[in-house]
Amino acid sequence: MDALEQHLQAKDAEITELKQAMADLQEQQHRHEEEQLEQLTELDDLEMELELESSDTQGPQPVAIHGFFDLSFYKFLFDEGSPYALYAPRDWSFAMSNLNLYFSGQMSPSLSSLIEIKFNFLPHGVQESLASQGRIGETVLDAGTEYLRQNTSVSDPHTTVRFNYGSITIERAHLTYKPFDWLKVLAGRFLTPYGIWNVDHGSTVIIPIRPPYMQVREMVPLAQTGLQIFGRFFPMHELFVEYAVTVSNGRGPIEELVDLDENKGLGLKLRLSYEGDVVEFALGGYGYMGTYTDIKKTSILELNPDLTINTDAEIPLASKIDITESYDEYIVTGDFRLSLFGVSLQGEAVWQRMDVDQHALMQPNYIVLSGAAATEQLYSPSDWGWGVYGLLSWQLPLTKLLYGVRITPYVLYEHNEYRNTLPSLNFDLVYAGLNIKPSPFVVLKVDYSWAIPQESKLLGGTINVIDVQMAVSF
């Protein structure tokens, strides 16, 4: 019996030793696995560092393409025989006004490019007899003009398929170098960095459907060709200051390609912003000065009596350049935005002055609107104008109940005095509508607007618009 007990005790000791050996082996294996995992982590970190370092020297990264488009369904409401019928459709109509594509490239952490192109069905359907002439935003409506409408329908000579060709607009195309957050340099075609609307102009970003008339009439150049130096500072947490200095060809008939005078357009932007968890606030301004110039070129050829070129002349073939219109332009803008608990209030104001050096002939209809006789020959005077709008919106606190759908009612008021010498062009605008965002990429809008001209009897009274829009980003 004693021998059996001793044998069992020996077996128990042997089993205990085996268990301890197995535990030690498992511990060693666990430590080995941890070492392998640590080595793999270090290897992954090293590979990531190498990828980041190599991204600076391997050339440009793939180009990203995105954009937005919108579809509207609208109707203008005005009295029978109103002059608004000359340019506004009376019937319910679908329209695609915006199809914009963005091409962005990142060549290095400090060097990037951006191109924005707008595609349009125009000029198909443009009413040539009522086409815009003279200064931006002014439309010639001469009484009795024959109605002409442009037709761009063409046929493919190979397939005989007919289609209507459209057009493209280069909204912006620029290269940006940003070595520091406080110092960035942009070269190319850029959006003028003023206000709120001109920068955030995508259909899915802006709350209402239609832009304010200070945008439509381009009281400030919407885009410029040249250089922009800009950046931002952080004086304290959640508070930063932005600045921008712009140098460009300024405004002109062909300013995208050629500057017709030596006076460059100069601009300065300053903006203070606070971005807190509950409150967001911004206050900014932009000032611009430049010279608008238009010219006419004439060739002069010195001929002999037998109509051959006079080679004895000092300059047998000469040129003459006449300035047909020139004015100095001074613009000051201001903007603000306040957001609190889903309620947002934003506004912009523009003041514009034009000091004319070379007066251009006024169009006959503007001569009449100014109060003069239609037979008089008048020239465009020095002038000034201003405009202001305020937009109040409230994102209803129903997002959780509606499974992420955002509903934002809004109201916008604008007063626009485009030309001080032509008060008949001045009017007030009121918009009221609803912005519905079922997803980050789709926005549905519906609004009703009232346009009230300052001289309602002359322009046919108030014009109202019912508008529904679907805006999509991709």
C-alpha positions as CSV (number, residue, x, y, z in Angstrom):
1,M,0.0,0.0,0.0
2,D,2.9,2.4,0.8
3,A,4.5,1.5,-2.4
4,L,1.3,2.3,-4.3
5,E,1.0,5.6,-2.6
6,Q,4.6,6.5,-3.4
7,H,4.0,5.5,-7.0
8,L,0.9,7.8,-7.3
9,Q,2.8,10.7,-5.7
10,A,5.6,10.2,-8.2
11,K,3.0,10.3,-11.0
12,D,1.4,13.4,-9.6
13,A,4.8,15.1,-9.4
14,E,5.5,14.0,-13.0
15,I,2.2,15.4,-14.2
16,T,2.8,18.7,-12.3
17,E,6.2,19.0,-14.0
18,L,4.6,18.3,-17.4
19,K,1.9,21.0,-16.7
20,Q,4.6,23.5,-15.7
21,A,6.6,22.7,-18.8
22,M,3.5,23.1,-21.0
23,A,2.8,26.5,-19.3
24,D,6.4,27.6,-19.8
25,L,6.2,26.6,-23.5
26,Q,2.9,28.5,-23.9
27,E,4.4,31.5,-22.3
28,Q,7.4,31.4,-24.6
29,Q,5.1,31.0,-27.6
30,H,3.0,33.9,-26.4
31,R,6.1,36.1,-26.0
32,H,7.3,35.0,-29.4
33,E,3.9,36.0,-31.0
34,E,4.0,39.4,-29.3
35,E,7.6,40.0,-30.6
36,Q,6.4,39.0,-34.1
37,L,3.4,41.3,-33.8
38,E,5.6,44.2,-32.6
39,Q,8.0,43.5,-35.5
40,L,5.1,43.5,-38.0
41,T,3.8,46.8,-36.6
42,E,7.2,48.4,-36.8
43,L,7.4,47.1,-40.4
44,D,4.0,48.6,-41.3
45,D,5.0,51.9,-39.8
46,L,8.2,51.9,-41.8
47,E,6.4,51.0,-45.0
48,M,3.9,53.9,-44.3
49,E,6.8,56.3,-43.7
50,L,8.4,55.2,-46.9
51,E,5.2,55.6,-48.8
52,L,4.8,59.2,-47.4
53,E,8.4,60.0,-48.3
54,S,8.1,58.5,-51.8
55,S,4.8,60.4,-52.5
56,D,6.9,63.6,-52.5
57,T,9.2,62.3,-55.3
58,Q,7.1,60.0,-57.4
59,G,5.2,62.7,-59.3
60,P,1.5,63.6,-59.4
61,Q,-1.2,61.5,-57.7
62,P,-4.3,60.4,-59.6
63,V,-6.6,63.2,-60.6
64,A,-9.9,63.3,-58.7
65,I,-13.1,64.1,-60.6
66,H,-16.3,65.4,-59.0
67,G,-19.0,67.9,-59.7
68,F,-22.6,68.8,-59.5
69,F,-25.7,69.3,-61.7
70,D,-29.3,70.5,-61.1
71,L,-32.7,70.1,-62.7
72,S,-35.3,72.8,-62.2
73,F,-39.1,73.0,-62.9
74,Y,-40.3,76.5,-62.9
75,K,-42.9,79.0,-64.0
76,F,-42.9,82.8,-64.3
77,L,-46.1,84.6,-63.3
78,F,-46.9,88.1,-64.8
79,D,-49.7,90.0,-66.5
80,E,-50.7,89.5,-70.1
81,G,-48.7,91.7,-72.4
82,S,-46.1,92.4,-69.8
83,P,-42.6,93.2,-71.2
84,Y,-41.3,90.3,-69.0
85,A,-42.7,88.0,-71.7
86,L,-39.9,89.1,-74.0
87,Y,-37.3,87.1,-72.0
88,A,-39.2,84.9,-69.5
89,P,-41.2,81.8,-70.5
90,R,-44.9,81.8,-69.5
91,D,-45.3,78.0,-69.4
92,W,-44.1,75.4,-66.9
93,S,-40.6,74.4,-68.0
94,F,-37.8,72.0,-67.1
95,A,-34.3,73.5,-67.2
96,M,-30.7,72.3,-66.6
97,S,-28.7,75.4,-65.8
98,N,-25.7,73.9,-64.1
99,L,-23.4,71.0,-65.0
100,N,-20.0,71.6,-63.4
101,L,-17.1,69.2,-63.3
102,Y,-14.0,69.6,-61.0
103,F,-10.6,68.1,-61.8
104,S,-8.3,68.3,-58.9
105,G,-4.7,67.1,-58.7
106,Q,-2.3,66.8,-55.8
107,M,1.3,66.9,-57.2
108,S,2.9,67.1,-53.7
109,P,1.7,68.1,-50.1
110,S,2.3,71.7,-51.0
111,L,1.4,71.8,-54.7
112,S,-2.1,71.3,-56.1
113,S,-4.2,72.2,-59.1
114,L,-8.0,72.7,-59.7
115,I,-10.0,73.1,-62.8
116,E,-13.8,73.8,-62.9
117,I,-15.6,73.6,-66.2
118,K,-19.3,74.4,-66.7
119,F,-21.2,72.7,-69.5
120,N,-24.3,74.3,-70.9
121,F,-26.9,73.8,-73.7
122,L,-26.5,77.4,-74.7
123,P,-26.3,79.2,-77.1
124,H,-29.1,77.0,-78.5
125,G,-32.4,79.0,-78.0
126,V,-30.7,82.3,-77.2
127,Q,-32.9,85.2,-78.4
128,E,-30.4,87.1,-80.6
129,S,-32.7,90.1,-81.0
130,L,-32.7,90.5,-77.2
131,A,-29.1,89.5,-76.6
132,S,-27.2,91.2,-73.8
133,Q,-25.1,94.2,-75.0
134,G,-23.1,96.9,-73.4
135,R,-22.2,96.5,-69.8
136,I,-22.8,93.2,-68.0
137,G,-26.4,92.7,-66.9
138,E,-27.9,95.2,-69.3
139,T,-30.2,93.8,-72.0
140,V,-31.2,95.8,-75.1
141,L,-35.0,95.7,-75.7
142,D,-35.4,98.0,-78.7
143,A,-39.0,98.4,-79.7
144,G,-40.0,96.7,-82.9
145,T,-36.8,94.6,-83.2
146,E,-37.4,91.5,-85.3
147,Y,-37.5,88.4,-83.2
148,L,-34.6,86.1,-83.9
149,R,-33.7,82.9,-82.0
150,Q,-30.5,81.0,-82.3
151,N,-30.6,77.3,-83.5
152,T,-27.5,75.2,-83.0
153,S,-29.0,72.0,-84.5
154,V,-26.5,70.2,-86.8
155,S,-26.3,66.9,-88.6
156,D,-23.5,64.4,-88.4
157,P,-22.3,63.8,-92.0
158,H,-21.4,60.2,-91.3
159,T,-24.5,59.0,-89.4
160,T,-26.9,61.9,-90.3
161,V,-27.8,62.0,-86.6
162,R,-29.0,65.5,-85.6
163,F,-28.1,67.1,-82.3
164,N,-27.8,70.5,-80.7
165,Y,-24.3,71.5,-79.8
166,G,-23.7,73.5,-76.6
167,S,-20.9,75.4,-74.9
168,I,-18.4,75.3,-72.1
169,T,-17.2,77.9,-69.6
170,I,-13.9,77.7,-67.8
171,E,-15.0,78.8,-64.3
172,R,-11.5,78.5,-62.9
173,A,-8.2,76.8,-63.6
174,H,-5.3,77.4,-61.3
175,L,-2.2,76.1,-59.6
176,T,-1.8,76.6,-55.9
177,Y,1.5,76.5,-53.9
178,K,1.0,76.4,-50.2
179,P,4.2,76.1,-48.2
180,F,2.6,77.4,-45.1
181,D,-1.0,77.8,-43.9
182,W,-0.4,81.6,-43.6
183,L,1.2,81.9,-47.1
184,K,-0.3,80.4,-50.3
185,V,0.1,81.5,-53.9
186,L,-2.4,80.8,-56.6
187,A,-1.9,81.5,-60.3
188,G,-4.4,81.2,-63.1
189,R,-8.2,81.8,-63.4
190,F,-9.7,82.1,-59.9
191,L,-13.0,83.0,-58.4
192,T,-13.0,86.4,-56.8
193,P,-12.6,85.8,-53.1
194,Y,-15.4,88.1,-51.9
195,G,-18.5,87.4,-49.9
196,I,-20.1,84.0,-49.3
197,W,-22.1,83.2,-52.4
198,N,-19.4,83.6,-55.0
199,V,-17.1,81.1,-53.3
200,D,-19.7,78.5,-52.3
201,H,-21.7,78.6,-55.6
202,G,-22.5,74.9,-56.0
203,S,-26.2,74.0,-56.3
204,T,-26.0,71.5,-53.5
205,V,-24.2,74.0,-51.2
206,I,-26.3,77.1,-51.5
207,I,-29.6,77.1,-49.7
208,P,-32.0,78.9,-52.2
209,I,-32.3,78.1,-55.9
210,R,-31.5,81.4,-57.5
211,P,-28.5,83.6,-56.7
212,P,-29.0,87.2,-55.6
213,Y,-29.1,89.8,-58.3
214,M,-25.8,91.4,-57.2
215,Q,-24.4,88.1,-58.5
216,V,-26.5,88.0,-61.7
217,R,-25.5,91.6,-62.6
218,E,-21.8,90.9,-61.6
219,M,-21.5,94.1,-59.6
220,V,-18.2,92.5,-58.5
221,P,-16.1,90.5,-61.1
222,L,-17.1,86.9,-60.4
223,A,-13.7,85.6,-61.6
224,Q,-10.3,87.1,-62.5
225,T,-7.2,86.0,-64.4
226,G,-3.9,86.6,-62.6
227,L,-2.4,85.9,-59.2
228,Q,-3.7,85.6,-55.7
229,I,-1.7,85.5,-52.4
230,F,-3.7,84.3,-49.5
231,G,-3.6,82.5,-46.1
232,R,-4.9,82.3,-42.6
233,F,-3.7,82.9,-39.1
234,F,-4.8,81.4,-35.8
235,P,-4.6,84.1,-33.1
236,M,-6.4,81.8,-30.6
237,H,-8.4,78.5,-30.4
238,E,-11.4,78.3,-32.8
239,L,-10.6,81.9,-34.1
240,F,-8.8,82.6,-37.3
241,V,-8.1,85.5,-39.7
242,E,-8.1,85.1,-43.5
243,Y,-6.5,87.4,-46.0
244,A,-6.1,87.5,-49.8
245,V,-4.4,89.9,-52.2
246,T,-5.5,89.7,-55.9
247,V,-3.7,91.1,-59.0
248,S,-5.4,90.5,-62.3
249,N,-6.2,91.8,-65.7
250,G,-9.3,93.3,-64.1
251,R,-12.6,93.6,-65.8
252,G,-12.7,93.9,-69.6
253,P,-14.3,92.5,-72.8
254,I,-11.6,89.9,-73.3
255,E,-9.9,89.9,-69.9
256,E,-9.5,86.1,-69.8
257,L,-6.9,86.5,-72.6
258,V,-5.7,90.1,-73.0
259,D,-5.5,93.2,-70.8
260,L,-6.4,96.2,-73.0
261,D,-4.7,98.7,-70.6
262,E,-1.7,98.9,-68.3
263,N,-3.9,99.2,-65.2
264,K,-4.2,95.9,-63.3
265,G,-7.1,95.1,-61.1
266,L,-6.2,95.1,-57.5
267,G,-8.1,93.5,-54.6
268,L,-7.8,92.9,-50.9
269,K,-9.8,90.5,-48.7
270,L,-9.9,90.4,-44.9
271,R,-12.1,88.0,-42.9
272,L,-12.5,87.1,-39.2
273,S,-14.1,83.8,-38.3
274,Y,-15.0,81.9,-35.1
275,E,-16.0,78.3,-35.3
276,G,-17.2,77.0,-32.0
277,D,-19.2,73.9,-31.1
278,V,-22.4,75.9,-30.7
279,V,-21.8,79.2,-32.3
280,E,-20.2,80.1,-35.7
281,F,-19.6,83.6,-36.7
282,A,-17.8,85.3,-39.6
283,L,-17.3,88.9,-40.7
284,G,-15.4,89.9,-43.9
285,G,-14.9,92.4,-46.6
286,Y,-13.3,92.7,-50.1
287,G,-12.2,95.9,-51.9
288,Y,-11.4,96.1,-55.6
289,M,-10.2,98.8,-58.0
290,G,-9.5,98.5,-61.7
291,T,-10.0,100.0,-65.1
292,Y,-12.3,98.7,-67.8
293,T,-11.1,99.5,-71.3
294,D,-12.4,98.6,-74.8
295,I,-10.7,99.5,-78.0
296,K,-11.1,99.6,-81.8
297,K,-8.2,98.9,-84.1
298,T,-7.8,100.4,-87.6
299,S,-5.1,99.7,-90.2
300,I,-3.6,102.6,-92.2
301,L,-2.0,101.8,-95.6
302,E,0.0,104.5,-97.5
303,L,-0.6,104.1,-101.2
304,N,0.7,105.7,-104.4
305,P,-1.6,107.3,-107.0
306,D,-1.5,104.0,-108.9
307,L,-2.8,102.3,-105.7
308,T,0.5,100.5,-105.0
309,I,2.1,100.6,-101.5
310,N,4.2,103.7,-100.9
311,T,7.5,102.3,-99.8
312,D,8.9,105.8,-99.5
313,A,6.5,106.6,-96.6
314,E,8.0,106.5,-93.1
315,I,5.5,103.8,-92.1
316,P,3.8,102.4,-95.2
317,L,1.6,100.1,-93.1
318,A,0.5,101.6,-89.8
319,S,-2.1,101.0,-87.2
320,K,-4.5,103.2,-85.2
321,I,-6.0,102.2,-81.8
322,D,-8.9,104.2,-80.5
323,I,-10.4,103.7,-77.0
324,T,-14.1,103.3,-77.4
325,E,-15.0,102.9,-73.7
326,S,-13.0,103.4,-70.5
327,Y,-13.9,103.8,-66.8
328,D,-12.3,103.4,-63.4
329,E,-14.1,101.1,-61.1
330,Y,-14.1,101.1,-57.3
331,I,-15.9,98.3,-55.3
332,V,-16.3,97.7,-51.6
333,T,-18.1,94.6,-50.2
334,G,-19.0,93.3,-46.8
335,D,-20.4,90.0,-45.6
336,F,-21.3,88.3,-42.3
337,R,-22.6,84.9,-41.2
338,L,-24.0,83.8,-37.8
339,S,-25.1,80.2,-37.0
340,L,-26.6,79.2,-33.6
341,F,-28.6,76.1,-32.8
342,G,-29.5,75.4,-36.4
343,V,-30.5,79.0,-37.1
344,S,-28.3,80.8,-39.7
345,L,-28.3,84.4,-40.7
346,Q,-26.1,85.6,-43.5
347,G,-25.9,88.8,-45.6
348,E,-23.8,90.6,-48.2
349,A,-23.5,94.2,-49.3
350,V,-21.9,95.7,-52.4
351,W,-21.1,99.3,-53.3
352,Q,-19.8,100.0,-56.8
353,R,-18.7,103.3,-58.5
354,M,-17.7,103.9,-62.1
355,D,-15.8,107.1,-63.1
356,V,-16.0,107.2,-66.9
357,D,-13.0,108.5,-68.9
358,Q,-14.2,107.6,-72.3
359,H,-18.0,107.5,-72.6
360,A,-19.7,104.9,-74.7
361,L,-23.0,105.5,-76.6
362,M,-26.1,104.6,-74.6
363,Q,-28.5,102.1,-76.1
364,P,-31.8,103.8,-77.4
365,N,-34.0,102.0,-74.8
366,Y,-31.8,103.2,-72.0
367,I,-32.0,106.7,-73.3
368,V,-35.8,106.5,-73.1
369,L,-35.6,104.9,-69.6
370,S,-33.4,107.8,-68.4
371,G,-36.2,110.2,-69.3
372,A,-34.6,111.6,-72.5
373,A,-36.1,111.6,-76.0
374,A,-35.4,108.5,-78.1
375,T,-33.9,110.6,-80.9
376,E,-31.2,112.1,-78.6
377,Q,-27.6,110.7,-78.7
378,L,-26.4,110.2,-75.2
379,Y,-23.3,108.7,-73.7
380,S,-23.1,106.5,-70.6
381,P,-22.4,108.7,-67.6
382,S,-20.3,108.1,-64.5
383,D,-22.5,106.1,-62.2
384,W,-22.8,104.2,-59.0
385,G,-24.9,101.4,-57.5
386,W,-25.3,99.2,-54.5
387,G,-27.1,96.1,-53.4
388,V,-27.7,94.2,-50.2
389,Y,-29.3,90.9,-49.2
390,G,-30.1,89.0,-46.0
391,L,-30.8,85.2,-45.8
392,L,-32.4,83.6,-42.8
393,S,-32.7,79.8,-42.5
394,W,-33.4,77.3,-39.8
395,Q,-32.5,73.6,-40.0
396,L,-35.4,72.0,-38.1
397,P,-34.4,69.8,-35.2
398,L,-36.0,66.7,-36.8
399,T,-33.0,65.0,-38.3
400,K,-33.1,62.0,-35.9
401,L,-36.8,61.5,-36.3
402,L,-36.5,61.7,-40.1
403,Y,-33.5,59.2,-40.2
404,G,-31.0,61.8,-41.3
405,V,-33.2,63.9,-43.6
406,R,-32.5,67.6,-43.1
407,I,-35.3,70.1,-43.6
408,T,-34.4,73.9,-43.7
409,P,-37.0,76.6,-44.4
410,Y,-35.6,79.9,-45.5
411,V,-36.4,83.4,-46.5
412,L,-34.3,85.9,-48.5
413,Y,-34.7,89.6,-49.0
414,E,-32.6,91.7,-51.4
415,H,-32.6,95.4,-52.5
416,N,-30.7,96.2,-55.6
417,E,-29.9,99.6,-57.1
418,Y,-27.8,98.6,-60.1
419,R,-27.5,102.1,-61.7
420,N,-28.2,105.4,-59.9
421,T,-28.9,107.1,-63.2
422,L,-31.4,104.4,-64.3
423,P,-33.8,103.9,-61.3
424,S,-36.1,101.8,-63.5
425,L,-33.6,99.0,-63.2
426,N,-33.8,99.0,-59.4
427,F,-36.0,96.6,-57.5
428,D,-36.6,94.5,-54.4
429,L,-36.6,90.7,-54.2
430,V,-38.2,88.3,-51.7
431,Y,-37.7,84.6,-51.7
432,A,-39.4,82.0,-49.4
433,G,-38.8,78.3,-49.7
434,L,-37.9,74.9,-48.3
435,N,-34.6,73.1,-48.6
436,I,-34.8,69.3,-48.1
437,K,-31.6,67.2,-47.9
438,P,-32.3,63.4,-47.9
439,S,-28.6,62.6,-48.4
440,P,-25.3,64.4,-48.5
441,F,-25.4,64.2,-52.3
442,V,-28.9,65.2,-53.1
443,V,-30.9,68.3,-52.3
444,L,-34.5,69.1,-53.1
445,K,-35.6,72.8,-53.1
446,V,-38.9,74.6,-53.6
447,D,-39.4,78.3,-53.4
448,Y,-41.6,81.2,-54.4
449,S,-40.2,84.6,-55.2
450,W,-41.4,88.1,-55.7
451,A,-39.5,90.7,-57.8
452,I,-40.9,94.2,-57.2
453,P,-39.4,96.9,-59.6
454,Q,-39.0,100.4,-58.3
455,E,-41.0,101.8,-61.2
456,S,-43.5,99.0,-61.5
457,K,-45.8,100.8,-64.0
458,L,-43.0,101.1,-66.5
459,L,-41.8,97.5,-66.3
460,G,-45.1,95.7,-66.1
461,G,-45.6,95.4,-62.3
462,T,-44.4,92.6,-60.0
463,I,-43.1,89.3,-61.5
464,N,-43.4,86.1,-59.4
465,V,-41.6,82.8,-59.9
466,I,-42.5,79.3,-58.7
467,D,-39.4,77.1,-58.7
468,V,-38.6,73.5,-57.8
469,Q,-35.1,72.1,-58.1
470,M,-33.2,68.9,-57.6
471,A,-29.4,69.4,-57.1
472,V,-27.0,66.4,-57.2
473,S,-23.3,66.3,-56.3
474,F,-21.0,63.4,-57.3
